[in-house]
Amino acid sequence: MSKGGWSEFNDPLKTIGNDTQNSVTPKGKRQVRLEKTRSGKKGKLVTVIRGLELKQVEAKKILKNLKIACGTGGTLKGDSLELQGDQISKAQDFLFKEGFRPKQSGV
C-alpha cells in the first residue's frame, strides 16, 4: 500500500466539478424587470424591481445605492426591491450602469 492518503479527498477533478455547479448567472443575462404598481393602504405608486437574483447582503447594498440615486425611500420585500414613487427611468439607468439588463414590464 502506498503512502499518502485517500485519493477521493484530494481529487482536483471533483473540486472543479463542484465549482461549475455553483456558478451564478452573469448580471447581463438575468431577467431584471421593473414595473409600476400600487401598494400599501392608500394605494401609493411604487416601483418594483424583480429578477436581480442577489444574496441578502448584496441586495441591501444595491437598494441603498438605488435609493440615493433616485432620491427616494425603498424597501426589500422577499426577492424584490420596492422604491417609492415612479422611479422607472432612474432605476433603469442605475441598473444598466451596474451591469444588469433591466426591462420595463407592464405599461
C-alpha contacts under 8 A as a table, 3 or more apart, distances in Angstrom:
res1	aa1	res2	aa2	distance
6	W	9	F	6.22
6	W	10	N	7.22
7	S	10	N	5.13
7	S	11	D	5.82
8	E	11	D	5.54
11	D	14	K	5.71
11	D	15	T	7.12
12	P	15	T	5.34
12	P	16	I	6.42
13	L	16	I	5.14
13	L	17	G	6.28
14	K	17	G	5.13
14	K	18	N	6.45
15	T	18	N	5.20
15	T	19	D	6.50
16	I	19	D	5.23
16	I	20	T	6.68
17	G	20	T	5.47
17	G	21	Q	6.69
18	N	21	Q	5.25
18	N	22	N	6.51
19	D	22	N	5.30
19	D	23	S	6.43
20	T	23	S	5.34
25	T	29	K	6.49
25	T	30	R	6.57
26	P	29	K	5.48
26	P	30	R	6.73
27	K	30	R	5.56
27	K	52	L	7.93
27	K	99	G	5.94
27	K	100	F	4.97
27	K	101	R	7.45
28	G	99	G	5.97
28	G	100	F	4.79
28	G	101	R	5.37
29	K	100	F	7.63
29	K	101	R	7.23
30	R	51	G	6.71
30	R	52	L	6.84
30	R	53	E	7.76
30	R	100	F	7.16
30	R	101	R	7.15
31	Q	51	G	5.57
31	Q	52	L	7.47
31	Q	101	R	7.22
31	Q	102	P	7.04
31	Q	103	K	7.87
32	V	49	I	6.99
32	V	50	R	5.71
32	V	51	G	4.49
32	V	52	L	5.70
32	V	100	F	7.23
32	V	101	R	6.44
32	V	102	P	4.72
32	V	103	K	6.30
33	R	49	I	5.71
33	R	50	R	5.27
33	R	51	G	6.30
33	R	102	P	5.69
33	R	103	K	5.10
33	R	104	Q	5.69
33	R	105	S	6.02
34	L	47	T	6.74
34	L	48	V	5.66
34	L	49	I	4.64
34	L	50	R	6.61
34	L	88	I	6.62
34	L	92	Q	7.70
34	L	102	P	6.90
34	L	103	K	6.12
34	L	104	Q	4.71
34	L	105	S	5.85
35	E	47	T	5.64
35	E	48	V	5.36
35	E	49	I	6.75
35	E	88	I	7.21
35	E	104	Q	5.81
35	E	105	S	5.24
35	E	106	G	6.08
35	E	107	V	7.86
36	K	45	L	6.76
36	K	46	V	5.76
36	K	47	T	4.63
36	K	48	V	6.31
36	K	86	D	6.58
36	K	88	I	7.47
36	K	106	G	7.52
36	K	107	V	7.88
37	T	45	L	5.75
37	T	46	V	5.54
37	T	47	T	6.42
37	T	48	V	7.21
38	R	43	G	4.91
38	R	44	K	5.32
38	R	45	L	4.60
38	R	46	V	5.96
39	S	42	K	7.51
39	S	43	G	4.91
39	S	44	K	5.50
39	S	45	L	6.40
39	S	46	V	6.51
40	G	43	G	5.32
40	G	44	K	6.34
41	K	44	K	7.80
44	K	85	G	7.44
45	L	84	Q	6.74
45	L	85	G	5.05
45	L	86	D	6.53
46	V	82	E	6.39
46	V	83	L	5.62
46	V	84	Q	4.68
46	V	85	G	4.67
46	V	86	D	6.12
46	V	87	Q	7.91
47	T	82	E	5.59
47	T	83	L	5.06
47	T	84	Q	6.37
47	T	85	G	6.28
47	T	86	D	5.81
47	T	87	Q	6.02
47	T	88	I	6.53
48	V	80	S	6.63
48	V	81	L	5.72
48	V	82	E	4.63
48	V	83	L	6.56
49	I	52	L	7.65
49	I	80	S	5.52
49	I	81	L	5.06
49	I	82	E	6.40
50	R	79	D	6.77
50	R	80	S	4.76
50	R	81	L	6.75
51	G	79	D	7.53
51	G	80	S	7.28
52	L	79	D	7.84
52	L	80	S	7.73
53	E	79	D	7.31
54	L	58	E	5.91
54	L	59	A	5.56
55	K	58	E	5.35
55	K	59	A	6.03
56	Q	59	A	5.14
56	Q	60	K	6.26
57	V	60	K	5.24
57	V	61	K	6.49
58	E	61	K	5.14
58	E	62	I	6.27
59	A	62	I	5.14
59	A	63	L	6.03
59	A	76	L	7.78
60	K	63	L	5.01
60	K	64	K	6.09
60	K	76	L	7.32
61	K	64	K	5.17
61	K	65	N	6.34
62	I	65	N	5.24
62	I	66	L	6.00
63	L	66	L	4.95
63	L	67	K	6.08
63	L	74	G	7.33
63	L	75	T	7.41
63	L	76	L	7.45
63	L	81	L	6.92
64	K	67	K	5.25
64	K	68	I	6.42
65	N	68	I	5.09
65	N	69	A	6.10
66	L	69	A	5.01
66	L	70	C	6.01
66	L	91	A	6.68
66	L	94	F	7.01
67	K	70	C	5.24
67	K	71	G	5.62
67	K	72	T	5.29
67	K	73	G	5.77
67	K	74	G	6.40
67	K	83	L	7.26
68	I	71	G	5.07
68	I	72	T	6.99
69	A	90	K	7.34
69	A	91	A	7.86
69	A	94	F	7.30
70	C	87	Q	6.73
70	C	90	K	6.02
70	C	91	A	6.95
72	T	83	L	6.91
72	T	84	Q	6.15
72	T	85	G	7.80
73	G	83	L	5.94
73	G	84	Q	5.57
74	G	81	L	7.31
74	G	82	E	5.28
74	G	83	L	4.13
74	G	84	Q	5.69
75	T	81	L	5.99
75	T	82	E	5.25
75	T	83	L	6.63
76	L	79	D	7.42
76	L	80	S	6.16
76	L	81	L	4.71
76	L	82	E	6.27
77	K	80	S	5.45
77	K	81	L	6.08
77	K	82	E	7.17
78	G	81	L	7.99
83	L	86	D	7.98
83	L	87	Q	7.02
84	Q	87	Q	7.51
87	Q	90	K	5.52
87	Q	91	A	5.87
88	I	91	A	5.31
88	I	92	Q	5.90
88	I	104	Q	7.45
89	S	92	Q	5.06
89	S	93	D	6.21
90	K	93	D	5.24
90	K	94	F	6.23
91	A	94	F	5.07
91	A	95	L	6.06
92	Q	95	L	5.28
92	Q	96	F	6.07
92	Q	102	P	5.99
92	Q	103	K	7.50
93	D	96	F	5.14
93	D	97	K	6.33
94	F	97	K	5.22
94	F	98	E	6.38
95	L	98	E	4.92
95	L	99	G	6.48
95	L	100	F	5.45
95	L	101	R	7.20
95	L	102	P	6.66
96	F	99	G	5.29
96	F	100	F	5.13
96	F	101	R	5.80
96	F	102	P	6.68
97	K	100	F	7.39
